[in-house]
Amino acid sequence: MSGFEIEVRAPFDFAATARFLRFTEHETVDLFEEGKYRRALDCGGRLCLLEVEAVAGRLAARTRLEKGRPTKQLLREAERAVRCLFSPEHDLEPFRQRAARDPLMRALEREHRGLRLARWPSLFEALVISILSQQIATKVAMVLKRRFVERFGKRVKVGGREYIAFPAAATVASLQPDDLRPLGIAASKAASIVGVARAIEFGEVEAEALARQDNETIISRLTSLRGVGRWTADWTLILHFGRTDVYPAGDLVLRAMVEKYYGGGRPLGEKGVRALAEDLWGEWASYAAIYLVAGLRAGRVTVKPNDMLSSNGR
């Protein structure tokens, strides 16, 4: 057996979720073509191609290797990755009910209904992408990510096509920060990435142990790592650990949208935006954040002060 199926709570928009992590059309890891999501994945030390599609309210996944058949361990790792990538267990009905009180979020929920928290399957990947994205344009960060993946990622060839996996912490832990500099990665970010890789590889930070902790404990542990601040920790809580109650108020765009649409255009600061988001969306603040991002990409919302869209959905 090379495949498995996972039940998904309705509503579920597979295509929107599969595309969410594709920040550019030059994505090298998270591929979505002809209705199928594909990613090279390191499962229990073996590299495979993971393929996922939506079939009648389920996620149908299969693993393909260059040689041999998948082991039970590989399939367990692949299933864990799929559950992380697509958050199939999340029940969005409470979010819909919460959004119904808020005209703008109600409109966004209706337009993007079924979009889930699309998450990176490893803590290392989530942290690296967040570090690369700090204080630069997303397109630039994704160019750096592509270079990083192409330089240090392992490759698997299936069906005549080569796929590249996101580099493993073990691989990067053996590097020096200067090894990343030719890719255009700043010295401080290179040092942070290597430091994070070593912390994970040497057991100083354990994703499974952290997953059992509350948000504040995770934030405290992650921000003790070099180059990891609250912004990175918040996004990691959402895009790896799948916490639904986090609003990344340190994100300048998300902060500006709350100030614009819910704060009357007044500067509220990070603390004020976090408090307002908690009041507005409570345990669904993470979904509010990604639906605002989806709305921004679709042109429903904007941070431009001269192009105001009112919070009543007009």
Order of alpha helices (4+ residues) and beta strands (2+ residues): beta-alpha-beta-beta-beta-beta-alpha-alpha-alpha-alpha-alpha-beta-beta-alpha-alpha-alpha-alpha-alpha-alpha-alpha-alpha
